[in-house]
Amino acid sequence: MSAQIIAGKQISDMIREEIQKEAADLREKGIVPGLAVVLVGEDPASKVYVGSKEKACQQLGFHSEVHRLEESTSEEQLLALIDQLNNDDKINGILVQLPLPKHINEKAVIDAIHVDKDVDGFHPESVGNLVIGDDSLLPCTPAGVIELIKRSSGDIAGKHAVVIGRSNIVGKPVAMLLLRENATVTICHSRTANMEELAKQADILVVAIGKAKAIDSKYVKPGAVVIDVGINRLPDGKLAGDVDYEDCLETAGFITPVPGGVGPMTITMLMNNTITAAKRAHKVGE
């Protein structure tokens, strides 16, 4: 029996409808959520991402600012802009599009964003709050992964989740979020000796390693939920995930396609973080 396809676009649209209603309620109170995106340089992929974020803000009725800076912008100039946005009451969320030019210290920039406006969830204080279970703005892709699982296959509690990948952006935070949902979590990585054996025990398998079609059906327990966070361009120009989708279709119970799985969720969760930050700034619901 073929796996049930987890339609990221459909789930993303459902969440955006919920956000739109919340935004309308806030507007009645005179509150407009505001997101500032900063783009340094001309990276083509970054320009596409920033355009998508701008469009999402317009659709949801958010205040949106995009600060497009020259490649030659100094670290001091960028930090000065972040300081300005930190102190701007119209802005509830600040996102500096990565990667940055090599002469700018990425960590210094992430650390400079006020934790209450850290809609990427990358600030050390945000990460610390995530680990200890305190309230925080969650990293967008991992938060999107959790929503996909909950809204497709149901409860996470008591399940064995295996995360393949230990990056600061996806692997580690998604493991923490799965723990928060009361899963038993195993993290595998490039030095894991018995990865296939461990992966095959997973009720929920999350893959984020950046290697096209690296994980096939040998790694998948029959009926497992398989979430593919990877996006890789093949020599023929087509996109593929880290999971061999076709090979796993008959084994998995639920599976995300690439594209159209995790991808649409990332910007949606960014919008969700922005509205959460706006509500906190104006003490709505406290």
Secondary structure, DSSP 8 states (H G I E B T S, - for coil): ---EE--HHHHHHHHHHHHHHHHHHHHHTT---EEEEEEES--HHHHHHHHHHHHHHHHHT-EEEEEEE-TT--HHHHHHHHHHHHT-TT-SEEEE-SS--TTS-HHHHHHHS-GGGBTT--SHHHHHHHHHT------HHHHHHHHHHHHHT---TT-EEEEE---TTTHHHHHHHHHHTT-EEEEE-TT-TTHHHHHTT-SEEEE-SS-TT-B-GGG--TT-EEEE---EE-TTS-EE-SB-HHHHTTT-SEE--SSSSSHHHHHHHHHHHHHHHHHHHTTTT-
